[in-house]
Amino acid sequence: MGNAVAFDTYAAIKCLKAAGFDEVQAEALSDTIKVAQDAHLDKLATKRDIAESKADILKWVAGMFIGQTALIIGSMFALARLLIGGH
């Protein structure tokens, strides 16, 4: 994912140590956060994914509109034939 923001483990460790964590604790927590972040990046939707979904939805809506219109027009012609032919 090209637009992902990298987790700065160095800054995190520095911050955790300033808050009272020792070196081992700070590194362990920082590594855990990094692994968790990396594991979920592939599940995030991108703008491209959203654009593709929109395009697919528009195609389906347009197709359904055309199909529904054709059905209504066909029904009107069938009804007109029945009414005209019945006289």
C-alpha positions in Angstrom: 0.0 0.0 0.0 1.8 3.1 -1.2 0.0 5.7 0.9 0.4 3.9 4.3 2.0 5.8 7.1 4.9 3.9 8.6 5.0 3.4 12.3 8.1 5.0 13.8 9.3 2.5 16.3 12.3 4.6 17.3 10.0 7.5 18.3 7.6 5.2 20.1 10.4 3.6 22.1 11.8 7.0 23.0 8.3 8.2 24.1 7.7 5.0 26.1 11.0 5.3 27.8 10.3 8.9 28.7 7.0 7.7 30.3 8.8 5.2 32.5 9.1 2.0 30.5 12.5 0.3 30.5 14.2 -0.5 27.2 12.9 -4.1 26.9 9.3 -3.1 27.7 9.4 -0.1 25.3 10.8 -2.3 22.5 8.3 -5.1 23.1 5.3 -2.8 23.1 6.6 -0.9 20.0 7.2 -4.2 18.1 3.7 -5.4 19.1 2.1 -2.2 17.8 4.2 -2.4 14.5 3.1 -6.1 13.9 -0.6 -5.2 14.6 -0.5 -2.3 12.2 1.2 -4.2 9.5 -1.2 -7.1 9.8 -4.2 -4.9 9.1 -2.9 -2.7 6.3 -4.0 -5.3 3.6 -7.6 -5.0 4.9 -7.9 -1.3 4.4 -9.9 0.0 1.5 -8.1 2.4 -0.8 -9.6 5.3 -2.8 -9.2 3.0 -5.9 -11.2 0.3 -4.2 -14.0 2.7 -3.4 -14.0 4.2 -7.0 -14.2 0.6 -8.4 -17.1 -0.2 -6.2 -18.9 3.0 -7.2 -18.4 2.1 -10.9 -19.8 -1.4 -10.3 -22.8 -0.1 -8.5 -23.5 2.5 -11.2 -23.3 -0.2 -13.9 -25.8 -2.4 -12.0 -28.2 0.5 -11.4 -28.0 1.6 -15.1 -28.6 -2.0 -16.2 -31.6 -2.4 -13.9 -33.0 0.9 -15.0 -32.7 -0.1 -18.7 -34.2 -3.5 -17.9 -37.1 -2.1 -16.0 -37.8 0.5 -18.7 -37.8 -2.2 -21.3 -40.2 -4.3 -19.2 -42.6 -1.4 -18.7 -42.6 -0.4 -22.4 -43.1 -4.0 -23.4 -46.0 -4.3 -21.0 -47.5 -1.2 -22.3 -47.3 -2.5 -25.9 -48.8 -5.9 -24.9 -51.6 -4.1 -23.0 -52.3 -1.9 -26.0 -52.4 -4.9 -28.4 -54.9 -6.6 -26.0 -57.1 -3.5 -25.8 -56.9 -2.7 -29.5 -57.3 -6.4 -30.6 -60.2 -6.9 -28.2 -62.4 -4.3 -30.0 
